[in-house]
Amino acid sequence: MLQVYQRLSHVHEPVTNSITLDHGTRQKARIKTKTDQDEAVGIFVERGHPLKVGEVLKTECGKLIEVKGAQEPVITASTSDWHTFSKVCYHLGNRHTVLQVGERWLRFKPDHVLQELCEMYGLTTSDKAEIFEPESGAYGGHSGHSHSHEH
C-alpha cells in the first residue's frame, strides 16, 4: 500500500497519479482508499487541514498524487442581482451552513429548507451533481495567526 504523509505546495515534475475524493472524505486526516489508477493508498495528514482539490501528495516511495474532487449531490443557487445574492449569503451564513461561494452563485449540500429559502428570494436552483469545495471558514487556512486572548 502506498503511504502518504507529505503535502506539497508546488511541484516541478509531472504528476501521473490522482485520487478522486468527495468533500466529506477530503475533511478526514486518515483515509484508506485507492488511487484512480487502482493502487491502494493510506493518507495520514495533519488533523484540521482538509485536503484541497488540486493539491499534490507525496508517497513515502516518492510517487506524486493529485487530489481531485468527486462529483456529488449539491444544490447550486444563482442570481444576476448582487443585492439579493448578498442577502441570501447572509441568511445562509447565519445558519452556519457550509457554502461554496462563486460570483453570484453558491453551492451547498442538499437541504430542501435551504433550497426553498434561496427560491423564496428568487434565486434559480439546480440539483446537478458538482464538485463541492466550500469555504474553509473565517479562521481556516491562516497559518501563523493566533487566536489567543491573553493580554
GIPE-V898881 format. One record per backbone hydrogen bond with DSSP energy under -1.0 kcal/mol. CO is the residue of the C=O (numbers start at 1). NH is the residue of the N-H. E is the energy in kcal/mol with one decimal. If there is no record, write none. Layout:
co=CO nh=NH e=E
co=CO nh=NH e=E
This chain:
co=2 nh=42 e=-2.7
co=3 nh=60 e=-2.3
co=4 nh=44 e=-2.9
co=6 nh=58 e=-2.4
co=17 nh=66 e=-2.4
co=18 nh=36 e=-3.2
co=19 nh=68 e=-3.3
co=21 nh=70 e=-2.0
co=22 nh=26 e=-2.1
co=25 nh=28 e=-1.5
co=26 nh=51 e=-2.7
co=29 nh=45 e=-2.5
co=31 nh=43 e=-3.3
co=33 nh=41 e=-2.8
co=35 nh=38 e=-2.0
co=39 nh=35 e=-2.7
co=40 nh=2 e=-2.6
co=41 nh=33 e=-2.5
co=42 nh=4 e=-2.9
co=43 nh=31 e=-2.3
co=46 nh=49 e=-1.1
co=52 nh=55 e=-2.1
co=55 nh=67 e=-3.1
co=56 nh=8 e=-2.9
co=57 nh=65 e=-2.7
co=58 nh=6 e=-1.1
co=59 nh=62 e=-1.8
co=63 nh=59 e=-2.8
co=65 nh=57 e=-3.2
co=66 nh=19 e=-2.4
co=67 nh=54 e=-3.4
co=68 nh=21 e=-2.7
co=72 nh=130 e=-2.0
co=75 nh=108 e=-2.1
co=76 nh=126 e=-1.9
co=77 nh=106 e=-2.5
co=78 nh=124 e=-2.7
co=81 nh=85 e=-2.4
co=82 nh=86 e=-2.7
co=83 nh=87 e=-2.0
co=84 nh=88 e=-2.4
co=85 nh=89 e=-2.5
co=86 nh=90 e=-2.3
co=87 nh=91 e=-2.5
co=88 nh=92 e=-2.7
co=89 nh=93 e=-2.7
co=90 nh=94 e=-2.2
co=92 nh=97 e=-1.8
co=93 nh=96 e=-1.9
co=99 nh=135 e=-3.3
co=100 nh=107 e=-2.4
co=102 nh=104 e=-1.2
co=104 nh=79 e=-2.1
co=105 nh=102 e=-3.4
co=106 nh=77 e=-2.8
co=107 nh=100 e=-2.5
co=108 nh=75 e=-3.2
co=111 nh=115 e=-2.5
co=112 nh=116 e=-2.3
co=113 nh=117 e=-1.9
co=114 nh=118 e=-2.2
co=115 nh=119 e=-2.4
co=116 nh=120 e=-2.4
co=117 nh=121 e=-1.4
co=118 nh=123 e=-2.4
co=119 nh=122 e=-1.5
co=124 nh=78 e=-2.5
co=126 nh=76 e=-2.6
co=130 nh=72 e=-2.4
co=142 nh=145 e=-1.6
